[in-house]
């Protein structure tokens, strides 16, 4: 399970880097992150994690509501 999570995180952060969320100045000494763009992805990620956690809780309860 953790292997799948790690692979997904590698893919996610690779994509995030390619999406232009962070940038390096021309001298190569300063790395900056655009908080507004990053916030959109963090909220989406939290939604995915929350959905996964809720499904795990529901599975443990045996589908009882």
N, C-alpha and C positions, 0 to 999 in steps of 0.2 A: 504494500500500500504506500509506504513512504517513498519508494522508488518512483511510483507514478506521480506523486505530489512533486517530487524533486524535478522530474522531467518536465512537468507542466510549468513549474516555476522558471526553469531555464528558458523554455519557449516564451513564456510571458514576458520575462525581463529582456530577452533578446528582442522581442517585438516592441516592447516599450522603448527601448533604446533607439530602435529604428523609426519609431513614430515621432520623434522629435520632441520628446518631453524634456530632455536635458540638452544642454549645449555647452560647448567649450569655447572660451574666448580665443582670439587669433594667436595669442602667445602660448596657449596650451597650459596655462597655470591655474585657471579658474574654471570650475565646472558649476553650472547653475541649473536649477530645476524650476520649471514653470509650475507653480503650485496649482493654478486654475486647471490646467490640463491634467495634472497628476491626480487632482481630487476626483475628477470624473472616473478615472480608472480605479481609484481606491474604493469609491462607493460601489462600483460594479463588482469588484473583488469581494467586498464585504457581503454583498448580496448573494454571491455564489457560495461563499463559506457558510453564511447563515442558512441557506437552503440545504446544503450538505449536512450541517449539524442537525437541522430539524428532521431530515430524513433518517439520520442515525438514531435520534431519540424515538421517532415513531417506530423504527424497526425493533428497538429494544422493548418497547411497550407491546409489541406483538400486533401492531395495527389497531389496537384499542383506542377509541376516542372518547 
